Amino acid sequence: MNFGLDQLAAFLQVVESGSVSEAARRLGLAKSVVSKRVADLEAALGVALLTRSTRGIVATDEGLAFHERAKGAMRELDDAADEVASRAGALCGTLRMTAPTTFGARVVGPRLFAFLERNPRLALALDLDDRAVDLVRDGYDLAIRVGPIVDSALVVRTLGVSERVVCASARYAARVGLPASLEELARHPTIGYANVRATQLWRFEPASAGGAPRTLALVSRVVINHGEAMLEAVRAGLGLAVLPRFIVDDALAAGEVVVAGALPRPVADPIVAAYPPSRRRSPKVGAVIDELARALGTADPPNTQNTITRRQPLPTAPHALADEERSRRGLRPSELVTARAPRSR
């Protein structure tokens, strides 16, 4: 049989992604190249491996059987090359990993790009997506996630924590006021995150040591599946949101957004690396995880090791209130913000 690893890789990606377009995107090739490689493989084997259906491209029975054997063989070849190269002190091959969109772009990417410069034989295929993915089914070596991992079949290593804050625009705070308690928070309009349940999003530290976190099942007026879009909704004055500091940091520093500082602190999210057990011995997976753990532990303020936080005090109240309103109420700006009851906008 006359076929090579390129044809085999194209076939595996089409099966795992369910489309030629997605397989081409993952491989960095044109769709026509991927289609030809799969056709060449089918011609060499003398059987049809794929068929089109209403669900897209699916594997035939022969294709499924071949996929299972070929997938394991490709993994073994990749691991063998990885191990031999590591003995010579080099990392090689392609690392396929996934990370959340904003965290990947702002935190993971810059740290990995410097790492790749020091390891010129290592290639990276980084998919940024806030949705949970199946690492085994989708062929990923490694995932970086902000939040708990629920898949018990994965190997998980904690890299640090990501602190969160409840925030609103300065204009909203000046007009409506900021909540001083969780009960008041429930009466404000909120901006929800579509990728988690509300009770997981609105989790606050216990009232006393050793207690359980406090949760709110808030029904949000606006629900979005992207953290930076949530920040834009906050800037627009649509209500309060709980956001990680790596997203809200710049807006806080610019005074566009303020923190509802009278509220209990939201429970911080773990930053974790997760990978399938089959990747446990992969030198490149271990090296990238170690690099991220070191980077996250040294790139942030003193006394906040492995914590993604701000470097400056958090603004908790706006300063744009009219002088006559402050005088009428006899309150300082911060008192006025927290004392005013929310009203409809």
Sequence and secondary structure as in RCSB ss.txt:
>XXXX:A:sequence
MNFGLDQLAAFLQVVESGSVSEAARRLGLAKSVVSKRVADLEAALGVALLTRSTRGIVATDEGLAFHERAKGAMR
ELDDAADEVASRAGALCGTLRMTAPTTFGARVVGPRLFAFLERNPRLALALDLDDRAVDLVRDGYDLAIRVGPIV
DSALVVRTLGVSERVVCASARYAARVGLPASLEELARHPTIGYANVRATQLWRFEPASAGGAPRTLALVSRVVIN
HGEAMLEAVRAGLGLAVLPRFIVDDALAAGEVVVAGALPRPVADPIVAAYPPSRRRSPKVGAVIDELARALGTAD
PPNTQNTITRRQPLPTAPHALADEERSRRGLRPSELVTARAPRSR
>XXXX:A:secstr
    HHHHHHHHHHHHHSSHHHHHHHHT  HHHHHHHHHHHHHHHTS  EEEETTEEEE HHHHHHHHHHHHHHH
HHHHHHHHHHHHTT   EEEEEEE HHHIIIIIHHHHHHHHHH TTEEEEEEE SS   HHHHT SEEEEES   
 TTSEEEEEEEE EEEEEEHHHHHHT   SSHHHHTTS BEEETTS HHHHSEE  SSTT   EE     SEEES
 HHHHHHHHHTT  BEEEEHHHHHHHHHTTSEEE TTS  B  EEEEEEE GGGTT HHHHHHHHHHHHHHHHSS
 TT TTEE  SS    S     HHHHHHHT  HHHHHHHS     
